[in-house]
Amino acid sequence: MIEMRGLSRSFGNNRVVNNLNLTINEGEVFGFLGPNGAGKTTTVRMLACLIRPTEGTAILDGKDISKEQDAMKIRQEIGLLTESPGLYDTLSAHRNLEFYAKLYDVPVAKRDAQIEHYLKMLGLWEKRDEPVGGFSKGMKQKMAIARCLLHEPKVLFLDEPTSGLDPEASRMVRDFIMELKGEGRTIFLCTHNLDEADRICDRIGIFKGSLLGVDAPSRLKNDLYGRSISIQLKTIEPGLVQKLEALGYVKNVAIADHTITMNVASPEQDNPALVKALVSMGADVQFVYENKHTLEEVYFKIMGAAK
């Protein structure tokens, strides 16, 4: 759906995006993570055909962002949520969306229905006749989300979609994103919320001028940390570590108090055999659990290695 080929952008002597090669699959929620100034928004602006790349190009649904004729079609067909809501403060919520529906050539027969659908979905229908200048930051963010969906785009670029929203509204937006994914839409999500990215993204890319790592969150965690389990025993007898290491499928055995921690290739497959082995060694097993690493840990480890 989106294929970036050596995509680069410089501002003067400052190389902001450097040789980005990345493919986003159709129907995928892809999270683009990185610190402020990393080049995430610049990448989105290039993909949305708002600025031209200095080098390289990208193909979006068969259209080349470097070709002006294709760029015009891309701008018409995508949905874009920018950092700034981009609304007209003196116009009502309904009039704002009506204006953008006309720009997107939403058929007249569908405009009112589309506006009503998204305002109700985002909890703003009762505010439809009020000027948006009096809306809170979160309400304006919801309006911006509605605006970028009016023309039912197949590809969405969302830059911090839950910024300024309270926990309830943030959850609603996350559920909404998953619903859009279920409809087969492709979503390119820029976010600083690592927990949010972990929960809703099929893959993530960690980016700081260039791509530092890309994969499903679970695979990034496993690649960096492996999979480890902890087993709490009633007592730990001398020589137990050596017996466990002799099993072959257990590595990096460590003991703290009454808990043994170790790496295994697959807890789902190895845990039953491991518990049976411990019982046969006379151990009293109290608890078995897998140690989970967070995407935050992965993010800072990759960023630290890039310094």
C-alpha positions as CSV (number, residue, x, y, z in Angstrom):
1,M,0.0,0.0,0.0
2,I,2.8,2.4,0.9
3,E,6.4,1.8,-0.3
4,M,9.1,4.2,0.6
5,R,12.3,4.0,-1.5
6,G,15.3,6.0,-0.3
7,L,13.0,8.7,0.9
8,S,15.0,11.7,2.1
9,R,14.4,15.3,3.0
10,S,16.9,18.1,3.8
11,F,16.3,21.7,4.9
12,G,19.4,23.5,3.9
13,N,22.3,21.5,5.2
14,N,20.1,19.7,7.8
15,R,19.2,16.2,6.8
16,V,16.0,15.5,8.6
17,V,14.9,12.2,6.9
18,N,17.7,10.0,5.6
19,N,17.2,7.2,3.1
20,L,14.0,5.8,4.5
21,N,13.1,2.4,3.0
22,L,9.9,1.0,4.4
23,T,6.8,-0.8,3.2
24,I,3.4,-0.4,5.0
25,N,1.0,-3.2,4.1
26,E,-2.7,-2.7,3.2
27,G,-4.9,-2.8,6.2
28,E,-2.0,-2.4,8.6
29,V,-1.8,-0.1,11.6
30,F,1.8,1.1,11.6
31,G,3.2,3.1,14.5
32,F,6.0,5.6,13.8
33,L,7.8,6.4,17.0
34,G,10.6,8.9,17.8
35,P,11.5,12.0,19.8
36,N,10.5,15.5,18.8
37,G,12.5,16.6,15.9
38,A,13.2,13.1,14.7
39,G,11.6,13.7,11.3
40,K,8.2,11.9,11.8
41,T,6.0,14.8,10.8
42,T,8.3,15.6,7.9
43,T,7.9,12.0,6.7
44,V,4.1,12.3,6.9
45,R,4.2,15.6,5.0
46,M,6.1,14.0,2.2
47,L,3.8,11.0,2.1
48,A,0.8,13.3,2.1
49,C,2.3,15.3,-0.8
50,L,2.5,18.5,1.2
51,I,6.3,18.8,0.6
52,R,8.6,17.1,-1.9
53,P,11.3,14.7,-1.0
54,T,14.9,15.9,-1.6
55,E,15.8,12.4,-2.8
56,G,14.0,9.1,-3.3
57,T,10.2,8.7,-3.5
58,A,7.3,6.7,-2.2
59,I,4.5,4.8,-3.9
60,L,1.1,5.1,-2.3
61,D,-1.7,2.8,-3.6
62,G,0.1,2.7,-6.9
63,K,0.7,6.4,-7.2
64,D,4.1,8.1,-7.1
65,I,4.4,11.1,-4.7
66,S,7.1,12.6,-6.9
67,K,4.7,13.0,-9.9
68,E,2.5,16.0,-9.7
69,Q,-0.5,14.3,-11.3
70,D,-0.3,11.5,-8.8
71,A,0.3,13.8,-5.9
72,M,-3.0,15.6,-6.6
73,K,-4.9,12.4,-6.5
74,I,-3.1,11.3,-3.3
75,R,-4.0,14.6,-1.5
76,Q,-7.7,14.0,-2.5
77,E,-7.8,10.4,-1.4
78,I,-5.9,10.2,1.9
79,G,-7.1,11.3,5.3
80,L,-4.7,13.5,7.3
81,L,-4.8,14.4,10.9
82,T,-2.1,17.1,11.6
83,E,-0.7,18.4,14.9
84,S,-2.9,21.5,14.5
85,P,-6.7,20.8,14.1
86,G,-7.0,23.3,11.3
87,L,-10.6,24.4,12.0
88,Y,-12.5,27.6,11.5
89,D,-13.3,29.0,15.0
90,T,-16.2,31.1,14.0
91,L,-18.0,28.3,12.2
92,S,-20.1,25.7,13.9
93,A,-19.1,22.1,14.1
94,H,-21.5,21.2,11.4
95,R,-20.5,24.0,9.1
96,N,-16.8,23.2,9.5
97,L,-17.4,19.6,8.4
98,E,-19.8,20.7,5.6
99,F,-17.0,23.0,4.3
100,Y,-14.4,20.2,4.3
101,A,-16.9,17.7,2.8
102,K,-17.3,20.0,-0.2
103,L,-13.5,20.3,-0.6
104,Y,-13.2,16.5,-0.6
105,D,-16.1,16.2,-3.1
106,V,-18.3,14.2,-0.8
107,P,-21.5,13.7,-2.8
108,V,-24.2,16.2,-1.7
109,A,-26.6,13.3,-1.0
110,K,-24.1,11.8,1.5
111,R,-22.8,14.9,3.2
112,D,-25.3,15.4,6.0
113,A,-25.3,11.6,6.8
114,Q,-21.5,11.5,6.9
115,I,-21.3,14.5,9.2
116,E,-24.0,13.2,11.5
117,H,-22.4,9.8,11.6
118,Y,-19.0,11.0,12.7
119,L,-20.2,13.7,15.1
120,K,-22.4,11.2,16.9
121,M,-19.6,8.6,16.9
122,L,-17.2,11.1,18.5
123,G,-19.8,12.5,21.0
124,L,-20.2,15.9,19.4
125,W,-23.6,15.7,17.8
126,E,-25.2,17.8,20.6
127,K,-22.6,20.5,19.9
128,R,-23.1,20.6,16.1
129,D,-24.5,24.1,16.0
130,E,-21.9,25.7,18.4
131,P,-18.8,27.5,17.0
132,V,-15.7,25.4,17.5
133,G,-13.7,28.4,18.8
134,G,-15.4,27.6,22.2
135,F,-14.5,23.9,22.1
136,S,-11.8,22.4,24.4
137,K,-8.6,21.1,22.9
138,G,-9.9,17.5,23.1
139,M,-13.2,18.4,21.4
140,K,-11.2,20.2,18.6
141,Q,-9.1,17.0,18.2
142,K,-12.3,15.0,17.8
143,M,-13.5,17.4,15.2
144,A,-10.2,17.1,13.3
145,I,-10.5,13.3,13.4
146,A,-14.1,13.6,11.9
147,R,-12.8,15.9,9.2
148,C,-10.2,13.6,8.0
149,L,-12.7,10.7,7.7
150,L,-15.5,12.4,5.9
151,H,-14.5,11.2,2.4
152,E,-13.9,7.6,3.6
153,P,-10.2,7.4,2.8
154,K,-8.4,4.0,2.5
155,V,-5.2,5.5,3.9
156,L,-5.0,7.6,7.1
157,F,-2.1,9.5,8.5
158,L,-2.7,10.3,12.1
159,D,-0.3,12.6,14.0
160,E,-0.9,12.2,17.7
161,P,-4.6,11.4,17.4
162,T,-5.2,11.2,21.2
163,S,-3.3,14.4,22.1
164,G,-5.3,16.5,24.5
165,L,-8.0,13.8,25.1
166,D,-9.0,12.6,28.5
167,P,-8.6,8.8,29.2
168,E,-12.2,8.0,28.2
169,A,-12.0,9.9,24.9
170,S,-8.5,8.4,24.2
171,R,-9.9,4.9,24.7
172,M,-12.7,5.7,22.3
173,V,-10.3,6.9,19.7
174,R,-8.2,3.8,20.1
175,D,-11.2,1.6,19.7
176,F,-12.2,3.7,16.7
177,I,-8.8,3.1,15.1
178,M,-9.2,-0.6,15.5
179,E,-12.7,-0.4,14.0
180,L,-11.2,1.4,11.0
181,K,-8.5,-1.3,10.7
182,G,-11.3,-3.9,10.7
183,E,-12.7,-2.1,7.6
184,G,-9.4,-2.7,5.8
185,R,-8.0,0.8,6.1
186,T,-4.3,1.4,6.2
187,I,-3.2,3.6,9.1
188,F,0.1,5.4,9.6
189,L,0.2,6.5,13.2
190,C,2.7,9.0,14.7
191,T,2.5,8.9,18.5
192,H,4.5,9.5,21.7
193,N,2.2,7.2,23.6
194,L,4.2,4.0,23.7
195,D,1.5,2.0,25.5
196,E,-1.0,3.1,22.9
197,A,1.3,2.0,20.1
198,D,1.9,-1.4,21.8
199,R,-1.8,-2.1,22.1
200,I,-3.0,-1.0,18.6
201,C,-0.1,-1.3,16.1
202,D,0.6,-4.3,14.0
203,R,4.2,-3.1,13.6
204,I,6.2,-0.1,14.8
205,G,9.1,1.7,13.4
206,I,11.5,3.5,15.8
207,F,12.9,6.5,13.9
208,K,15.4,9.3,14.4
209,G,16.3,10.7,11.1
210,S,16.7,7.1,9.9
211,L,15.0,3.9,10.7
212,L,16.5,2.3,13.8
213,G,14.2,-0.7,14.2
214,V,11.0,-2.1,12.7
215,D,8.8,-5.1,13.6
216,A,5.8,-6.1,15.6
217,P,6.1,-4.9,19.2
218,S,6.2,-8.4,20.6
219,R,9.0,-9.5,18.3
220,L,11.1,-6.4,19.1
221,K,10.8,-7.2,22.8
222,N,11.7,-10.9,22.2
223,D,14.7,-10.0,19.9
224,L,16.1,-7.6,22.5
225,Y,15.4,-9.4,25.7
226,G,14.5,-12.9,24.8
227,R,11.7,-14.7,26.7
228,S,12.2,-15.3,30.4
229,I,10.1,-16.9,33.1
230,S,10.3,-16.7,36.9
231,I,9.3,-19.6,39.1
232,Q,8.7,-19.1,42.8
233,L,9.5,-22.1,45.0
234,K,8.8,-22.8,48.6
235,T,12.5,-23.5,49.2
236,I,15.5,-23.7,46.9
237,E,17.8,-26.7,47.5
238,P,21.6,-26.5,46.7
239,G,22.6,-27.6,43.3
240,L,19.2,-26.8,41.7
241,V,20.7,-24.3,39.3
242,Q,23.1,-26.9,37.9
243,K,20.3,-29.4,37.5
244,L,18.2,-26.8,35.6
245,E,21.1,-25.8,33.3
246,A,21.6,-29.5,32.4
247,L,18.1,-29.6,30.9
248,G,19.4,-28.0,27.8
249,Y,16.4,-25.7,26.9
250,V,17.0,-23.5,30.0
251,K,19.6,-20.6,29.9
252,N,20.8,-17.8,32.1
253,V,19.5,-19.2,35.4
254,A,19.5,-16.8,38.3
255,I,18.2,-16.9,41.8
256,A,16.8,-14.1,44.0
257,D,15.2,-15.1,47.3
258,H,12.9,-18.0,46.6
259,T,12.5,-17.1,42.8
260,I,14.4,-18.6,39.9
261,T,14.6,-16.6,36.7
262,M,15.7,-18.1,33.4
263,N,15.4,-17.8,29.6
264,V,13.5,-20.3,27.5
265,A,12.8,-20.4,23.8
266,S,9.1,-20.8,24.2
267,P,7.3,-20.6,27.6
268,E,4.2,-22.2,26.0
269,Q,6.1,-25.3,25.1
270,D,8.8,-25.4,27.7
271,N,6.9,-24.5,30.9
272,P,5.0,-27.8,31.3
273,A,8.2,-29.9,31.0
274,L,10.1,-27.5,33.2
275,V,7.5,-27.7,36.0
276,K,7.5,-31.5,35.8
277,A,11.3,-31.5,36.0
278,L,11.3,-29.3,39.1
279,V,8.7,-31.5,40.8
280,S,10.8,-34.6,40.0
281,M,13.7,-32.8,41.6
282,G,11.7,-32.4,44.8
283,A,10.9,-28.7,44.4
284,D,7.6,-27.2,45.6
285,V,6.4,-24.9,42.8
286,Q,4.2,-22.0,44.0
287,F,4.0,-19.6,41.0
288,V,5.1,-19.6,37.4
289,Y,4.9,-16.5,35.3
290,E,6.5,-14.9,32.2
291,N,8.5,-11.7,32.6
292,K,7.1,-9.1,30.3
293,H,9.1,-6.2,28.9
294,T,7.5,-3.0,27.8
295,L,7.7,-1.1,24.6
296,E,9.1,1.8,26.6
297,E,12.1,-0.4,27.5
298,V,12.6,-1.4,23.9
299,Y,12.3,2.2,22.7
300,F,15.0,3.5,25.1
301,K,17.3,0.6,24.5
302,I,17.2,1.1,20.7
303,M,17.5,4.9,21.1
304,G,20.4,4.5,23.6
305,A,22.3,2.2,21.1
306,A,21.8,4.8,18.4
307,K,23.6,7.6,20.3
